[in-house]
Amino acid sequence: MTPPPGQPARRRTGVLRREAVLAAVPAAVAALLGAAAPAAPGTAGAPGAGDPYFPLSGNGGYHVRHYDLTLRYDTSARHLDGTAVLAARATQNLSRFDLDLTGLKVTRVTVDGAPAAFRRTGQELVVTPRHTLHTGREFHITVAYHGTPKPVTDPDGSADGWIPTDDGAFVAGEPQGAMTWFPANAHPEDKSSYDITITVPQGRTAVSNGVLLGQRTAHGRTTFRWRETQPMAAYLATATVGKFKVEQYTTRDGIRVYNAVDPREASAAAPVLKKLPSVLAWESTLFGPYPFRSAGSVVDHANVGYALETQTRPLYDSAPDLGTLVHESAHQWFGDSVSLTAWKDIWLNEGFATYAEWLYAEQHGGDSAQKTFDALYARGAGDHLWAFPPGDPGSGAHIFDTPVYARGAMALHEVRRAVGDRDFFRILRAWSAGHRYGHGTTAQFERLAEKVSGKRLDGLFHTWLFTKGKPNRA
């Protein structure tokens, strides 16, 4: 994610609800109530993934392998009709489970085709299937829903999710906005493939992730079918709608590019978007092969205040500058392909993407990374840059703040100085390759850096990622 120019980098601790195992009901009483006792003991899936920064994001007890979303959006009425089919696997004996969904009316839920009981509590859609789902069981959840989707306000005061625009919607889900437009297991720890079909009024374009399988216009509406086959966290999904000029081509490396640009931003965006193939090629030499089949950009006229690394197709609220393009493109490796297991490790996304900007400038006639580092380090001890350690910002209100981005990048530069360029770039490529389509933690990155370099780096990581205040340089 990239903050607006001249602004700090963008952008609760709670107690998870514990659900007791239901006591067995005598068979005679169950018969009188018209209920059946569970076929096997089961427990309720947790209503959150256990992340202290966003306690109710994600859910326990199952993993979603694939989402098949069918959406219809009326841009005039701002009304969304949706059907979500989730292919999931139980990771425990599951008597009931939660999905993250807010602000939309649910009309029907089925599990493997059988109607399931459901209720709403806050952002949770609580589903009770007819029978306990056994550990390892593959099952399908179908949810029909509709309403007027609205964004959520994050702890830092910014908006994310389904954000209405004057010609459609800017759909940016980090960190918790996915639940504003589809039912999800919405924590980065749970990654899935996606099919997203979106029908919009003729003249509008609906842009999502991955490859465009096709589009068809009939009866005044156009349907777009998108597919992302590689694992994706829910917050990286988009269904942005607007009046866009579309450009499609294939790079020399075989990457299918789809750019959608609001005409009001087209002249300013064109010279920057023209550099996308060369930026991806340059990043591939540093970080390893580009992780996905497709790439591109969505440039809206939205005045949201940030850009987002939506997988395969970064989302810009206005024409981006080159640094922002480099930043969001680098996220395809750091944040999208290699994802977080906990939001406190957000520096692994933002620090890496920020350092990619420094490297690009260094290798394309701009300031060296050392000069950028030195200018930042010259800031006084009371500067906001040193307000909190980037390795654990302390709350969801700080995960998109300056220390995560700039001091996170400074930590990487200190690693580079300590191990030398040869080992440093070996570390970056090994990180991208070793955790491709999966997850990573700060501790894993530290171990990798020590293994590749043969040097002990625990003091460096502690100083730059976990020490309060302005670090002392070695």
Secondary structure, 3 states (H helix, E strand, C coil): CECCCCCCCCCCCCCCCCCCCCCCCCHHHHHHCCCCCCCCCCEECCCCCCCCCCCCCCCCCEEEEEEEEEEEEECCCCEEEEEEEEEEEECCCEEEEEEECCCCEEEEEEECCEECEEEEECCEEEEECCCCECCCCEEEEEEEEEECCCCEECCCCCEEEEEEECCEEEEECCCCHHHHCCCECCCCCCEEEEEEEEEEECCCEEECCCEEEEEEEECCEEEEEEEEEEEEEHHHCCCEEECCEEEEEECCCCCEEEEEECHHHHHHHHHHHCCHHHHHHHHHHHHCCCCCCEEEEEECCCCCCCEECCCCCCEECCCCCHHHHHHHHHCCCECCCEEECCHHHCHHHHHHHHHHHHHHHHHCCCCCHHHHHHHHHCCCCCCHHHCCCCCCCCCHHHCCCHHHHHHHHHHHHHHHHHHCHHHHHHHHHHHHHHCCCCEECHHHHHHHHHHHHCCCCHHHHHHHHHCCCCCCCC
